[in-house]
């Protein structure tokens, strides 16, 4: 969706606007590896039903490790969920910094 016509006065186009926003946010999906507690069956089921799970493994202590593809917004929510660990996130984009390097901002000198 590239354009949405909305009328605030007539409340028209709001569903289309929500769909367009959701579509845009979904474009920023990342691959990640999560570790869930064994008791997180409902969360596991929700991720599977959303089609987000790409792989699954069980650890020796019964926890679940899932390879998922999710939008950043969902990953942020999961990061705040008790018991959920985000083990890794694929950035999906190359950085402009050299390997082992970092980016630093130097503010411009102030005019006197």
Secondary structure as UniProt FT lines:
FT   TURN            8..11
FT   HELIX           14..26
FT   TURN            27..28
FT   STRAND          29..36
FT   TURN            38..39
FT   HELIX           41..49
FT   TURN            50..51
FT   STRAND          53..58
FT   TURN            60..61
FT   STRAND          64..71
FT   HELIX           72..79
FT   TURN            82..83
FT   STRAND          85..89
FT   TURN            99..100
//
